[in-house]
Amino acid sequence: MTILNWHCSKTSAIVLADTMGKFPDGKLSPISKVLYLPHSNLVVGGRGISELQQHVGNKLSWAAQDYDEALTILPTVIAEVVTQFRQLPAWQDNEHLRAEPTAVVVIGYSQKDSRFRATFAKADSLESPFSFRVEDSCTAPPQDDTGSPPEVNGDTPSKMLSIARRQYARASEKYPGESFGGQFIVAEMTVNGTRFSRRPIA
């Protein structure tokens, strides 16, 4: 499980993710669930199979110069990565991995729309098609996952941290033993660049 939140506005975006992941063998380990592409000022994040967004981010790092270009090629990039994953023995031999819901988000400044945007790609599994939509504000796990009321927008780092800490407390009770936690990574994006910070879970 991953805590992954973002909020986009005209001039900025706030992105938050936790840092605990689980390997296919069940081992827990710290991991980066958000990647930064400095030359294009893009943040790539994901839930589910963490290696997927890392490979998508790597491909976008040389194939996209900005958010609008990334949006155009994202379906092709994801399809290429999924095809590569399907050929891996670790994927073929792991039924849980094949069935895991997976999502990738790409966040950046859209010259076309003159504001920050987030494109969210989601699939029920890597054997299912991905759906794509623009979603400028999101808290994941969503409220129906944890039985929580709707959240306020995380339009500042402090608000986003407050939301995430409530998510963590509720999800820890509902999903004991799941792979989330560690620290929170917070990205503060502007048109001039992105600043990252590490924040404690509690």
trRosetta pair geometry for C-beta under 8 A, 3 or more apart (Angstrom, degrees):
i j d omega theta_ij theta_ji phi_ij phi_ji
1 47 7.7 -9 -161 -158 42 105
1 141 6.7 -22 -165 -51 113 118
1 171 6.7 -171 140 177 150 135
1 175 5.9 68 -23 125 160 158
1 178 4.2 21 12 162 121 132
1 179 6.2 151 33 59 64 61
1 180 4.6 -61 92 -33 91 120
2 17 6.5 -15 -180 -155 107 98
2 18 6.4 -166 -154 47 61 97
2 21 8.0 7 -85 -96 99 80
2 33 5.6 162 -143 -148 130 155
2 46 7.4 66 63 112 172 50
2 47 4.2 -153 51 -119 125 81
2 48 7.4 -76 7 -11 123 38
2 50 7.6 138 -72 -83 136 97
2 140 7.1 21 95 116 84 107
2 180 6.0 170 -104 -102 26 108
3 16 7.3 -36 129 122 98 96
3 17 6.5 154 91 -149 67 45
3 18 4.4 73 43 -16 102 110
3 140 7.0 163 -149 95 37 62
3 141 7.1 -59 -101 -1 63 72
3 164 5.6 101 159 -148 137 95
3 167 5.4 131 -127 111 120 135
3 168 6.2 -39 -61 -72 155 83
3 171 7.3 -162 -73 23 104 158
3 180 5.6 103 -14 -168 90 133
3 184 7.6 -54 93 -109 128 94
4 16 7.3 172 -147 91 35 59
4 17 4.8 7 -105 -104 75 92
4 18 7.9 -95 -59 15 60 73
4 33 6.5 -119 -85 137 109 129
4 34 7.8 150 -129 -64 101 99
4 45 5.3 157 -151 150 126 132
4 46 7.2 -129 -96 93 165 10
4 47 5.4 -130 12 -59 138 100
4 105 7.1 161 153 16 131 133
4 138 7.7 0 113 109 82 112
4 140 4.8 -11 63 67 82 112
5 14 7.9 -11 116 115 95 92
5 15 7.3 166 91 -154 56 42
5 16 4.6 1 57 56 97 102
5 17 7.7 -176 25 -71 61 52
5 138 6.5 -163 -141 97 51 65
5 139 4.8 4 -112 -114 104 63
5 140 6.7 -176 -75 28 57 66
5 154 5.7 56 148 23 130 155
5 160 5.9 171 104 -156 132 98
5 163 6.2 130 -127 102 167 128
5 164 6.0 -128 7 -76 139 98
5 167 7.7 -176 -50 -11 125 158
6 13 6.4 5 -174 179 102 105
6 14 6.6 172 -150 90 54 55
6 15 4.5 -4 -105 -106 98 73
6 16 7.2 -177 -75 21 53 64
6 45 7.4 172 -47 32 126 147
6 105 6.7 -171 6 139 147 153
6 107 5.8 -137 -160 -85 154 149
6 118 5.5 130 105 -89 142 157
6 137 7.1 -143 99 -128 63 37
6 138 5.7 21 47 47 80 90
6 154 7.8 -136 -179 69 10 119
7 13 6.7 177 88 -152 48 62
7 14 5.0 7 50 50 93 97
7 136 7.3 46 -158 147 44 73
7 137 4.8 26 -118 -117 73 88
7 138 8.0 -165 -72 27 55 50
7 153 5.2 112 -129 -178 139 92
7 154 4.7 -174 -17 71 134 74
7 155 5.2 -113 131 -84 147 55
7 160 6.8 -140 8 -84 118 112
8 12 7.9 -168 -149 102 48 43
8 13 4.4 -13 -106 -106 70 103
8 107 6.7 -158 -77 -149 116 105
8 115 7.0 102 153 148 106 96
8 116 4.0 -145 -156 108 101 103
8 117 5.9 110 167 -99 165 17
8 118 5.3 -167 -29 -17 135 98
8 136 4.1 -98 54 -160 111 89
8 137 6.8 -131 28 -61 70 65
9 12 5.5 13 54 56 105 70
9 13 7.0 -176 22 -79 64 54
9 115 7.0 -101 139 -163 35 106
9 116 6.3 38 55 41 39 114
9 155 6.3 63 -47 -140 129 107
10 114 7.2 0 -155 128 91 79
10 115 4.3 -69 -125 -116 53 102
10 116 7.2 141 -168 14 6 79
11 115 7.6 -56 -41 -131 37 70
11 116 7.5 -28 78 -13 9 106
11 190 6.7 0 157 -137 78 83
11 191 7.0 -68 -157 -18 66 103
12 116 6.4 -47 109 -14 13 146
12 188 7.0 -17 -169 -176 117 75
12 189 6.0 148 -164 84 63 65
12 190 5.2 -27 -104 -91 86 70
13 43 7.6 -152 103 26 131 130
13 107 5.5 -176 147 170 159 123
13 108 7.9 -98 15 -90 153 15
13 116 4.1 -159 -49 167 110 156
13 118 7.2 138 -142 -55 139 103
13 187 7.7 2 105 108 90 98
13 189 4.1 -4 56 57 90 122
14 154 5.6 -123 91 124 133 97
14 155 6.7 156 10 -148 131 23
14 156 6.9 132 -64 -165 156 6
14 157 6.0 -163 -136 -77 127 56
14 160 5.0 -149 141 -45 134 150
14 186 7.0 -20 -166 -167 90 94
14 187 7.2 154 -159 81 41 61
14 188 6.1 -7 -107 -107 73 63
14 189 7.4 -153 -69 21 28 83
15 34 6.0 134 135 -128 127 152
15 43 5.1 -162 13 122 168 159
15 45 6.4 -172 -174 -35 127 142
15 107 5.9 176 -73 50 131 162
15 186 7.3 151 82 -158 52 45
15 187 4.1 -4 57 54 103 109
15 189 6.9 48 -4 -17 105 115
16 154 7.1 -73 4 147 128 158
16 160 4.9 164 -26 157 138 122
16 161 7.1 -178 -116 -77 151 54
16 164 5.3 -103 133 -63 145 145
16 184 5.6 -7 -166 -173 103 110
16 185 6.9 161 -150 81 51 52
16 186 5.1 -10 -100 -103 86 72
16 187 7.5 -159 -68 21 41 71
17 33 4.1 -142 158 83 143 115
17 34 4.8 163 16 -28 138 107
17 45 5.6 -172 -60 -142 139 126
17 184 7.2 155 80 -152 29 64
17 185 5.4 -12 61 54 81 99
18 33 6.8 36 69 19 52 144
18 164 7.6 166 -59 -173 89 121
18 168 7.3 124 -80 -94 134 114
18 180 5.0 78 77 -169 157 84
18 181 5.9 44 -176 -4 136 7
18 182 5.7 125 173 48 88 96
18 183 7.1 155 -153 81 61 33
18 184 5.9 -46 -96 -96 57 60
18 185 7.7 144 -124 12 10 80
18 201 7.3 39 -124 -103 106 102
19 30 5.1 7 145 -152 104 86
19 31 6.4 174 -173 58 62 45
19 32 7.0 -11 -130 -93 90 38
19 33 6.7 -147 -103 1 45 100
19 181 7.8 -62 59 102 64 41
19 182 3.7 -109 74 104 88 143
19 183 4.9 9 19 51 132 76
19 184 7.5 -154 -14 -86 95 16
19 185 6.1 98 -64 -24 106 104
20 28 6.2 -5 -174 -170 101 106
20 29 7.7 154 -153 82 59 25
20 30 6.4 -50 -98 -102 52 51
20 31 7.2 71 -166 26 11 85
20 179 5.4 -151 128 176 95 69
20 180 5.4 134 64 -155 110 17
20 181 4.4 17 -3 59 148 70
20 182 3.9 172 -50 -24 87 108
21 28 7.2 156 85 -152 37 58
21 29 6.0 -30 68 69 85 72
21 30 7.3 65 20 179 86 13
21 31 3.6 -4 5 19 133 138
21 33 7.1 160 -66 -68 111 100
21 50 5.1 -38 -127 -15 141 157
21 179 5.6 47 -161 154 22 129
22 26 6.4 -23 -173 -147 108 31
22 27 7.0 153 -155 77 61 37
22 28 5.6 -33 -97 -96 72 62
22 29 7.7 133 -103 22 26 72
22 179 3.6 -129 -33 -62 105 159
23 26 6.9 -31 73 37 76 21
23 27 4.5 4 36 56 117 90
23 28 7.9 -140 7 -69 80 16
23 29 6.4 39 -31 12 103 119
24 90 5.6 170 15 -178 170 112
24 94 5.3 -75 -157 -103 123 161
24 96 7.9 153 -146 74 77 107
24 97 5.7 -16 -116 -64 107 132
28 179 5.6 -170 -115 -121 94 99
30 182 5.3 126 -111 -131 88 141
30 183 7.9 25 -132 17 117 94
31 50 5.5 46 139 156 147 164
32 35 6.5 91 132 -76 121 68
32 54 7.7 101 83 -93 96 108
32 185 7.3 39 -137 -28 74 166
33 45 5.9 44 139 -152 79 85
33 46 6.5 -131 -170 58 81 65
33 47 7.8 39 -167 -84 125 49
33 50 5.9 -84 -107 -129 78 111
33 53 7.4 57 -167 64 58 143
33 185 7.5 168 49 37 84 128
34 43 5.6 -6 -173 -174 110 104
34 44 7.0 153 -157 79 57 44
34 45 4.3 -21 -101 -91 81 95
34 185 5.8 -154 37 97 120 132
34 187 6.2 -133 140 -23 153 132
35 43 7.1 155 77 -157 46 53
35 44 4.7 -14 58 60 99 97
35 45 7.5 -179 18 -74 65 47
35 53 6.9 179 5 136 114 97
35 54 6.3 128 -50 -115 139 59
35 57 3.9 48 76 -157 150 167
36 42 7.5 158 -155 85 47 50
36 43 5.7 -22 -100 -102 68 72
36 187 6.9 171 -83 -120 113 135
36 194 5.8 -154 -138 81 127 140
36 196 6.9 -111 -40 -49 146 128
37 40 4.8 -2 116 47 117 99
37 41 7.3 -62 87 4 76 9
37 42 4.4 4 49 55 115 95
37 43 7.7 -158 18 -74 77 27
37 44 6.9 55 -18 -11 108 107
37 57 6.6 -162 -53 -168 108 90
37 60 6.3 -94 -63 109 160 102
37 61 5.0 -156 -123 -106 114 77
37 64 7.8 53 130 77 163 101
38 41 7.0 18 -162 -75 33 52
38 193 7.5 6 -147 -137 83 93
38 194 7.8 -134 -109 37 65 103
39 61 7.6 93 38 -163 112 72
39 65 7.3 -70 131 -139 101 61
40 60 7.5 -104 51 149 156 97
40 61 7.7 -155 12 -129 120 45
40 64 5.7 52 -118 112 165 86
40 65 5.5 -179 -101 179 104 26
40 66 5.4 -161 -154 -87 94 33
40 67 7.4 150 162 -45 105 52
40 69 7.9 -105 -138 57 133 114
40 70 7.0 116 155 -44 149 122
40 108 6.7 -27 140 -129 92 153
41 66 7.7 6 48 -128 90 69
41 108 5.8 122 105 -140 77 101
41 109 6.4 4 103 13 127 104
41 189 7.0 121 174 -153 98 105
41 191 7.5 68 145 -156 167 35
41 193 6.3 -122 -111 -113 112 37
41 194 6.2 150 -151 -23 80 104
42 60 6.6 -86 92 136 156 133
42 64 7.1 35 -26 102 157 126
42 66 7.8 155 -54 -160 107 30
42 67 6.2 154 -96 -83 101 72
42 70 6.0 105 -109 -44 153 163
42 106 6.0 -15 -170 -167 118 90
42 107 6.8 142 -161 72 64 49
42 108 4.2 -41 -103 -67 73 129
43 106 7.6 157 82 -155 50 43
43 107 4.6 -15 61 60 97 105
43 108 7.0 167 19 -64 65 74
43 187 5.3 137 -103 112 150 166
43 189 6.5 -112 -15 -68 125 134
43 194 6.5 152 -58 -132 108 163
44 53 5.5 173 146 179 100 99
44 56 6.2 -167 -172 99 141 100
44 57 3.8 -173 65 -89 151 102
44 60 6.5 148 -67 45 142 144
44 104 6.8 -12 -170 -171 92 98
44 105 7.2 165 -153 84 46 53
44 106 5.5 -10 -104 -103 77 72
44 107 7.8 -172 -76 21 33 73
45 53 6.2 -13 156 -175 17 159
45 104 7.4 157 86 -156 43 51
45 105 4.9 -9 62 57 91 100
45 107 7.3 16 7 -1 105 113
46 49 7.7 -42 141 74 133 54
46 50 6.4 153 86 -125 113 48
46 52 6.0 -162 179 80 164 95
46 53 3.0 -164 -12 -40 136 138
46 56 7.6 117 -58 37 137 131
46 102 7.0 2 -178 -174 114 81
46 103 5.9 175 -152 92 70 58
46 104 4.6 -20 -97 -102 107 60
46 105 6.7 -180 -79 15 51 70
47 101 7.6 -3 113 112 104 90
47 102 7.0 -180 92 -148 63 41
47 103 4.7 18 47 47 94 102
47 140 6.0 -97 -53 135 150 139
48 52 7.0 -4 94 28 102 135
48 100 5.1 146 -159 139 95 105
48 101 5.4 -125 -94 103 127 53
48 102 3.3 -150 103 -104 154 59
48 103 5.9 120 2 12 119 63
49 52 4.4 77 94 -15 102 112
49 85 7.6 67 143 -142 158 151
49 97 6.8 76 -97 -160 116 86
49 100 5.9 124 -48 89 89 131
49 102 4.8 -22 20 -107 93 128
49 126 7.1 7 2 -52 151 120
50 53 6.5 -55 -162 35 46 98
50 54 6.6 44 146 -19 71 109
51 54 5.4 -60 -151 39 40 116
51 55 6.2 35 156 -17 73 105
51 85 7.7 140 101 -106 116 115
52 55 6.1 -61 -152 38 28 104
52 56 6.2 26 152 -16 66 109
52 78 7.9 37 178 -140 107 84
52 81 6.2 114 -151 136 72 133
52 82 7.6 26 -133 -79 113 71
52 85 7.0 -14 -95 -66 89 150
52 102 5.6 57 27 -176 162 137
52 104 6.4 -115 122 -66 107 114
52 126 7.7 -157 -91 -91 137 115
53 56 5.3 -52 -142 41 38 115
53 57 6.0 45 155 -24 68 104
53 104 4.8 164 -98 -118 91 94
54 57 5.7 -52 -148 35 28 113
54 58 6.5 31 152 -21 62 104
55 58 5.5 -48 -146 33 34 114
55 59 6.6 33 155 -16 64 103
55 81 4.6 139 112 -135 123 123
55 84 7.3 -147 179 72 155 137
55 85 7.9 -175 39 -58 161 102
56 59 5.9 -58 -152 37 31 108
56 60 6.3 27 153 -15 66 109
56 74 7.7 39 -167 -146 119 78
56 77 5.7 98 -142 134 79 115
56 78 6.0 8 -106 -89 122 70
56 81 5.5 -74 -69 -24 73 162
56 104 5.4 20 48 -143 167 154
57 60 5.7 -58 -144 41 31 109
57 61 6.3 45 154 -39 64 100
58 61 5.6 -44 -153 14 31 119
58 62 8.0 0 161 4 57 95
59 62 7.2 -77 -167 44 33 86
59 63 5.7 -3 157 6 72 130
59 77 4.8 164 106 -150 138 112
59 80 6.9 138 -119 79 162 130
59 81 6.7 -126 -11 -60 143 109
60 63 5.7 -79 -125 55 32 95
60 64 4.7 -21 -164 22 81 121
60 70 5.3 38 -148 -125 122 106
60 73 7.6 158 -108 86 79 115
60 74 7.6 11 -89 -97 119 74
60 77 6.2 36 -62 -146 81 168
60 106 7.1 179 -113 -118 168 131
61 64 7.8 -9 -57 44 9 82
63 69 7.9 -164 131 141 68 111
63 70 8.0 107 96 -105 88 65
63 73 5.8 -123 140 111 123 161
63 77 6.7 175 71 -87 154 122
64 67 7.9 58 163 -96 127 14
64 69 4.4 165 -145 104 80 103
64 70 3.8 64 -162 -74 162 75
64 73 6.2 -153 -73 44 104 125
65 69 5.4 54 41 30 72 155
66 69 5.3 93 54 14 69 102
66 70 7.0 -127 103 -6 35 94
66 108 6.7 177 -180 140 60 141
66 109 7.4 -61 -167 75 102 78
66 111 6.5 18 147 -11 152 112
67 70 5.5 -59 -148 38 32 113
67 71 6.2 37 155 -25 68 103
67 106 7.1 156 -139 138 80 104
67 107 7.7 -41 -115 154 121 23
67 108 3.2 -170 -75 86 111 114
67 109 5.8 180 -3 65 134 35
67 110 5.0 -90 93 -78 131 62
67 111 7.7 159 52 -2 96 72
67 117 6.2 133 160 56 145 101
68 71 5.7 -48 -149 30 31 115
68 72 6.8 34 151 -22 60 103
68 110 5.6 101 -64 -141 89 75
68 111 5.8 -69 -16 38 135 89
68 112 5.1 116 -103 -12 134 113
69 72 5.7 -52 -154 30 36 114
69 73 6.6 6 160 3 68 109
70 73 6.5 -75 -147 49 29 91
70 74 5.9 52 157 -59 68 98
70 106 5.3 -151 138 167 133 150
70 108 6.7 91 33 25 141 143
70 119 7.8 -178 113 34 99 135
71 74 5.8 -30 -140 -6 26 120
71 106 7.1 -166 -77 87 65 133
71 110 7.7 23 -19 -107 144 108
71 117 7.8 -1 -71 103 137 134
71 119 5.3 148 -114 -40 92 155
73 76 5.3 -62 -168 48 68 113
73 77 5.5 70 136 -28 90 105
74 77 5.6 -57 -141 38 32 112
74 78 6.2 29 163 -17 68 106
74 104 7.9 -173 -167 103 113 126
74 106 6.2 -132 -101 3 135 148
74 119 6.3 -178 4 111 172 143
74 121 6.4 -161 152 -48 122 139
74 132 7.0 130 99 -122 125 137
75 78 6.0 -57 -146 38 28 108
75 79 6.3 29 156 -20 64 108
75 121 7.6 174 -90 -115 61 135
75 130 7.1 -174 -126 77 77 122
75 132 6.4 -76 -74 -42 99 147
76 79 5.7 -56 -148 36 30 112
76 80 6.4 31 154 -20 65 105
77 80 5.8 -55 -152 34 30 111
77 81 6.5 25 154 -15 65 107
78 81 5.8 -57 -147 39 33 109
78 82 6.1 33 156 -19 68 107
78 104 6.5 -164 -100 34 119 147
78 121 5.9 -131 -72 148 161 160
78 130 5.7 -14 127 3 150 164
79 82 5.8 -54 -144 37 29 111
79 83 6.4 34 155 -22 62 106
80 83 5.8 -55 -152 33 29 114
80 84 6.7 28 151 -17 63 105
81 84 5.7 -55 -154 36 34 112
81 85 6.4 36 150 -22 67 105
82 85 5.5 -52 -147 35 34 114
82 86 6.4 39 154 -25 65 102
82 126 5.4 179 -144 -161 102 98
83 86 5.9 -51 -151 28 30 113
83 87 7.2 25 153 -17 59 105
84 87 6.1 -64 -162 32 35 110
84 88 7.3 44 146 -35 65 99
85 88 5.7 -46 -160 10 42 117
85 91 5.2 116 164 -72 79 162
85 126 6.0 -88 100 -163 137 155
86 91 6.2 -112 -114 110 27 143
86 92 7.5 77 -177 -69 51 85
86 126 6.9 -170 -71 138 88 123
87 91 7.8 52 53 51 26 127
87 92 7.9 -12 -168 -42 16 116
88 91 4.4 82 70 7 98 104
88 92 6.8 -173 90 -8 50 87
89 92 5.5 -59 -140 42 35 110
89 93 5.7 19 166 -10 71 115
90 93 6.3 -63 -138 45 22 101
90 94 6.0 4 166 -9 61 124
90 97 7.2 16 141 42 81 173
91 94 6.3 -71 -136 42 24 101
91 97 5.7 -122 -129 115 60 131
91 98 6.4 106 178 -75 78 82
91 126 7.4 -52 -160 71 128 155
92 98 7.9 59 -114 -68 24 124
94 97 3.7 44 108 14 121 117
94 98 6.5 157 93 -17 68 83
95 98 5.7 -56 -149 36 34 112
95 99 6.3 17 158 -8 68 113
96 99 6.1 -70 -148 45 28 101
96 100 6.4 46 153 -51 65 99
97 100 5.8 -38 -148 0 31 119
98 125 6.2 40 149 180 55 124
98 126 6.3 -96 -147 50 53 103
98 127 6.2 35 177 -25 94 115
99 125 5.0 -53 -144 -110 32 136
99 127 7.9 -23 -92 21 49 116
100 125 6.3 108 54 -122 33 78
100 126 7.7 23 59 -13 76 92
101 122 7.5 5 -179 -172 99 90
101 123 6.9 -175 -150 95 61 53
101 124 5.4 -49 -104 -151 88 37
101 125 6.5 -62 -81 -68 43 53
102 122 7.5 172 94 -149 46 51
102 123 5.5 -3 61 59 85 93
102 125 7.2 74 5 -139 97 26
102 126 6.2 29 17 -62 142 79
103 120 6.5 -7 -173 -173 114 88
103 121 6.5 161 -156 87 62 53
103 122 4.3 -9 -106 -104 99 78
103 123 7.4 176 -79 22 56 59
103 140 7.7 -106 67 -157 152 169
104 120 7.8 162 86 -155 45 45
104 121 4.7 -5 59 59 90 106
105 118 5.6 0 -174 -175 111 106
105 119 6.9 163 -153 82 59 46
105 120 5.0 -14 -102 -103 90 69
105 121 7.4 -175 -79 22 41 68
105 135 7.8 -80 -123 64 115 106
105 138 7.5 -150 -100 49 152 148
106 118 7.1 162 81 -153 43 57
106 119 5.1 -6 55 55 94 97
106 121 7.9 33 -3 -3 95 106
107 116 6.9 22 -179 180 88 104
107 117 7.3 -166 -142 96 56 42
107 118 4.5 -13 -99 -102 86 87
107 119 8.0 -168 -74 23 45 60
107 189 6.9 -170 129 -8 113 165
108 116 6.9 -144 129 -142 19 77
108 117 7.0 -16 67 58 55 74
108 189 7.6 -126 -117 -173 43 150
109 115 7.4 -142 -146 131 70 18
109 116 5.4 -51 -95 -92 60 66
109 117 7.7 102 -140 15 19 76
109 189 7.7 -165 -45 153 90 117
109 191 5.3 70 -85 -107 164 78
110 113 4.0 30 101 34 130 99
110 114 7.2 -51 93 -3 80 20
110 115 6.2 -3 51 64 98 56
110 116 7.1 129 7 -134 81 16
110 117 4.4 32 -25 3 125 125
111 114 7.2 23 -165 -75 32 52
113 117 6.0 82 50 -51 145 128
116 136 7.5 118 105 -143 81 102
116 189 6.5 119 -118 102 142 124
117 134 5.9 -45 -169 -146 110 113
117 136 6.3 -71 -135 -95 52 95
118 134 6.8 121 76 -160 53 62
118 135 5.7 -58 93 76 106 62
118 136 5.5 144 27 -110 97 40
118 138 7.2 -123 105 4 151 116
119 132 6.3 1 -179 -168 104 96
119 133 7.3 171 -152 89 63 27
119 134 5.7 -42 -97 -96 66 61
119 135 7.7 101 -132 23 21 72
120 132 7.3 157 81 -150 48 48
120 133 5.6 -21 60 66 94 77
120 134 7.5 124 13 -131 83 13
120 135 4.4 -9 -2 28 132 122
120 138 6.8 104 -80 -51 145 160
121 130 4.8 14 -179 177 100 128
121 131 7.1 170 -149 80 54 40
121 132 5.1 -13 -99 -98 81 78
122 130 6.5 141 66 -153 26 75
122 131 5.6 -22 61 56 83 88
123 126 6.6 90 104 -89 141 33
123 128 4.7 162 -175 83 96 96
123 129 6.5 -156 -118 105 107 24
123 130 4.5 -64 -57 -90 106 65
123 131 7.3 151 -80 8 58 68
124 128 4.3 34 50 28 91 166
125 128 4.9 95 49 1 70 103
135 138 5.3 51 137 -55 120 119
137 153 5.5 -54 -144 -125 144 100
137 154 7.7 157 -151 34 97 77
138 142 7.9 -62 -168 -88 83 89
139 142 6.4 115 89 -112 75 48
139 143 7.2 60 83 -46 119 76
139 151 5.1 60 -19 32 161 145
139 154 7.4 117 -80 -14 101 121
139 163 6.0 -108 -114 164 132 131
139 167 6.7 -157 177 -76 112 137
140 145 7.9 64 -156 8 58 149
141 145 3.6 -96 167 79 119 153
141 146 5.7 115 98 -30 123 103
141 167 6.6 155 46 -163 81 113
141 171 5.9 128 27 -93 134 129
142 145 5.3 110 60 -5 63 103
143 146 6.7 -82 -155 51 35 85
143 147 7.7 -73 167 103 67 4
143 148 4.8 -114 -143 74 78 80
143 149 6.6 -55 -150 128 133 10
143 150 5.7 -61 -59 -87 161 46
143 151 7.0 -167 -73 -16 109 86
144 147 7.5 40 -152 -74 33 37
145 171 7.4 10 123 -101 110 101
145 174 7.8 147 146 103 72 153
146 167 6.6 179 -8 -143 166 65
146 170 4.2 80 176 127 130 125
146 171 5.4 -72 -98 -71 125 71
146 174 5.7 -166 -130 12 70 152
147 170 7.2 -154 58 -174 82 126
147 174 7.2 158 13 -83 108 143
148 151 7.4 25 126 -55 123 89
148 166 7.0 119 -142 141 148 110
148 167 7.4 -99 -1 -100 165 61
148 170 5.5 -30 -63 -124 120 177
151 154 7.4 -1 139 -41 127 90
151 163 4.9 66 -163 -131 141 116
151 166 7.7 162 -106 72 113 134
152 159 6.6 -86 99 -168 110 121
152 163 7.3 -136 59 -77 71 114
153 159 7.2 33 104 135 53 143
154 159 4.8 180 -135 110 56 95
154 160 3.3 84 -177 -89 127 74
154 162 7.9 -179 -113 51 95 82
154 163 5.1 -92 -75 14 115 143
154 164 7.9 53 -106 -30 150 89
155 159 6.1 15 43 59 56 147
155 160 7.9 166 12 -48 16 93
156 159 4.7 90 54 10 83 103
156 160 6.9 -153 87 -6 41 88
157 160 5.6 -59 -145 39 31 111
157 161 6.2 32 158 -20 67 106
157 186 5.3 74 -138 172 105 148
157 188 6.1 -46 -62 -76 115 114
157 197 7.6 31 -147 48 147 130
158 161 5.8 -52 -146 35 31 111
158 162 6.5 34 153 -21 63 105
159 162 5.6 -53 -150 34 32 114
159 163 6.5 34 153 -18 65 104
160 163 5.7 -52 -151 36 33 112
160 164 6.2 29 154 -18 66 109
160 186 6.6 131 94 -127 132 113
161 164 5.7 -57 -144 39 32 110
161 165 6.2 31 159 -20 67 106
161 184 6.5 145 -119 94 84 163
161 186 6.9 -39 -67 -77 96 139
161 199 5.8 -81 -115 138 125 161
162 165 6.1 -54 -145 34 27 108
162 166 6.7 25 155 -14 60 105
163 166 6.0 -64 -158 37 30 108
163 167 6.4 32 149 -21 67 107
164 167 5.3 -50 -147 35 36 116
164 168 6.2 37 154 -22 67 103
164 184 5.7 95 124 -112 154 141
165 168 5.6 -47 -145 33 34 113
165 169 6.5 35 155 -19 63 103
165 201 6.9 132 -113 168 81 54
165 202 6.5 112 -142 -114 114 44
166 169 5.8 -52 -147 35 33 110
166 170 6.3 25 158 -12 66 108
167 170 6.1 -65 -149 42 27 104
167 171 5.8 16 161 -12 68 116
168 171 6.0 -59 -136 44 25 104
168 172 6.0 32 161 -28 63 108
168 180 7.1 -148 -121 124 84 116
168 181 7.0 106 -148 -99 117 68
168 201 5.8 -165 175 -171 169 102
168 202 7.8 -128 96 -71 140 72
169 172 6.0 -54 -148 29 24 113
169 173 7.1 19 155 -14 58 104
170 173 6.1 -61 -161 35 33 108
170 174 6.3 13 154 -6 69 114
171 174 5.7 -64 -139 48 36 102
171 175 5.3 -22 178 32 77 110
171 178 7.2 -76 158 59 104 140
171 180 6.6 -6 117 65 139 145
172 175 7.2 -68 -112 61 16 70
172 176 6.8 52 177 -92 56 62
172 181 7.8 73 -90 -77 109 111
173 176 7.4 -10 -153 -55 18 88
175 178 4.0 5 142 -13 114 136
175 180 7.9 53 94 22 128 117
181 201 5.9 -5 -155 -95 70 154
182 201 7.1 132 77 -56 31 119
183 198 5.0 4 156 -168 145 100
183 199 6.6 143 -179 67 91 41
183 200 6.5 -64 -129 -109 81 32
183 201 6.5 -121 -118 -44 33 80
184 198 7.2 142 78 -162 52 51
184 199 4.4 -27 68 67 104 96
184 200 7.4 8 20 86 93 14
184 201 6.3 135 -26 -92 91 52
185 196 6.3 -14 -172 -163 96 106
185 197 7.6 159 -155 81 52 39
185 198 6.1 -28 -100 -102 64 65
185 199 7.8 172 -86 21 17 79
186 196 7.0 149 80 -153 49 54
186 197 5.1 -16 60 61 99 88
186 198 7.8 173 18 -91 80 17
186 199 5.7 37 -12 -6 118 122
187 194 5.4 -2 -172 -177 102 117
187 195 7.3 153 -155 77 52 41
187 196 5.3 -22 -98 -96 72 77
188 194 6.7 158 78 -157 46 63
188 195 4.8 -13 57 59 101 93
188 196 7.9 -172 19 -77 71 30
188 197 7.7 24 -6 3 106 104
189 193 7.9 -131 -143 124 57 30
189 194 4.6 -17 -102 -104 71 97
190 193 6.5 8 62 53 85 48
190 194 7.4 173 26 -83 58 49
